[in-house]
Amino acid sequence: MQGLAQSIAQPQGQQPQQPGAGLPTVDEVVQLLMQGIDPAELEAQGIPPELIIQAIQIIEQQMAAEAQAPAQQDPMGGGLASQMLG
């Protein structure tokens, strides 16, 4: 799982591109999945299942972080505004 940790630690879009390597980076697989491409279709194109699983885990972590972010930024926002208006 060291590769997964490294891919999360690096800012997106800054992984070195390797033309001719044949396999996309984890970030590229994440982008394809976010565009709605079926994981089975990616596997059929020769992308290793391990790479697809890593990409799905990254997407799940990003979604969890986004779901928690608004509550952490302003936990009293809606309640306070409602009290002031009501």
C-alpha contacts under 8 A as a table, 3 or more apart, distances in Angstrom:
res1	aa1	res2	aa2	distance
1	M	4	L	5.22
1	M	5	A	6.49
2	Q	5	A	5.14
2	Q	6	Q	6.20
3	G	6	Q	5.10
3	G	7	S	6.07
4	L	7	S	5.08
4	L	8	I	6.23
4	L	54	Q	6.43
5	A	8	I	5.21
5	A	9	A	6.14
6	Q	9	A	5.05
6	Q	10	Q	6.24
7	S	10	Q	5.41
7	S	26	V	7.38
7	S	27	D	7.94
8	I	11	P	7.38
8	I	58	I	7.23
10	Q	14	Q	7.01
10	Q	15	Q	7.21
11	P	14	Q	5.90
11	P	15	Q	7.82
12	Q	15	Q	7.08
12	Q	27	D	6.79
13	G	27	D	7.11
15	Q	25	T	7.85
17	Q	25	T	7.76
18	Q	21	A	5.57
19	P	22	G	7.39
21	A	24	P	7.95
23	L	47	I	6.64
24	P	27	D	7.95
24	P	28	E	5.79
24	P	29	V	6.56
24	P	47	I	7.74
25	T	28	E	5.14
25	T	29	V	6.45
26	V	29	V	5.10
26	V	30	V	6.17
26	V	51	L	6.28
26	V	52	I	7.64
26	V	54	Q	7.00
26	V	55	A	5.67
27	D	30	V	4.94
27	D	31	Q	6.25
27	D	55	A	7.09
28	E	31	Q	5.06
28	E	32	L	6.28
29	V	32	L	5.03
29	V	33	L	6.16
29	V	51	L	7.63
29	V	52	I	6.64
29	V	55	A	6.05
30	V	33	L	5.18
30	V	34	M	6.11
30	V	55	A	4.96
30	V	56	I	6.96
30	V	58	I	7.49
30	V	59	I	6.80
31	Q	34	M	5.05
31	Q	35	Q	6.26
32	L	35	Q	5.10
32	L	36	G	6.73
32	L	37	I	5.75
33	L	36	G	5.18
33	L	37	I	5.04
33	L	38	D	6.82
33	L	39	P	7.01
33	L	55	A	7.96
33	L	56	I	7.83
34	M	37	I	7.33
37	I	41	E	7.03
37	I	42	L	7.39
38	D	41	E	5.20
38	D	42	L	6.62
39	P	42	L	5.05
39	P	43	E	6.26
39	P	52	I	6.79
40	A	43	E	5.02
40	A	44	A	6.14
41	E	44	A	4.98
41	E	45	Q	6.38
42	L	45	Q	5.07
42	L	46	G	6.80
42	L	47	I	5.77
42	L	52	I	7.82
43	E	46	G	5.24
43	E	47	I	4.87
43	E	48	P	6.22
43	E	49	P	6.26
43	E	52	I	7.78
44	A	47	I	7.22
47	I	51	L	6.96
47	I	52	I	7.28
48	P	51	L	5.46
48	P	52	I	6.71
49	P	52	I	5.02
49	P	53	I	6.11
50	E	53	I	5.09
50	E	54	Q	6.23
51	L	54	Q	5.13
51	L	55	A	6.27
52	I	55	A	5.08
52	I	56	I	6.23
53	I	56	I	5.08
53	I	57	Q	6.20
54	Q	57	Q	5.10
54	Q	58	I	6.28
55	A	58	I	5.11
55	A	59	I	6.29
56	I	59	I	5.07
56	I	60	E	6.19
57	Q	60	E	5.06
57	Q	61	Q	6.19
58	I	61	Q	5.10
58	I	62	Q	6.15
59	I	62	Q	5.08
59	I	63	M	6.13
60	E	63	M	5.12
60	E	64	A	6.16
61	Q	64	A	5.09
61	Q	65	A	6.14
62	Q	65	A	5.10
62	Q	66	E	6.14
63	M	66	E	5.10
63	M	67	A	6.12
64	A	67	A	5.09
64	A	68	Q	6.34
65	A	68	Q	5.24
65	A	69	A	6.02
66	E	69	A	5.13
66	E	70	P	7.35
67	A	70	P	6.85
67	A	71	A	7.90
68	Q	71	A	5.66
68	Q	72	Q	6.42
69	A	72	Q	5.22
69	A	73	Q	6.15
70	P	73	Q	5.19
70	P	74	D	6.43
70	P	75	P	7.64
71	A	74	D	5.78
71	A	75	P	4.99
72	Q	75	P	5.86
74	D	77	G	5.30
75	P	78	G	7.94
76	M	79	G	5.41
76	M	80	L	5.77
77	G	80	L	5.47
77	G	81	A	6.20
78	G	81	A	5.26
78	G	82	S	6.07
79	G	82	S	5.15
79	G	83	Q	6.23
80	L	83	Q	5.09
80	L	84	M	6.25
81	A	84	M	5.16
81	A	85	L	6.20
82	S	85	L	5.24
82	S	86	G	5.80
83	Q	86	G	5.13
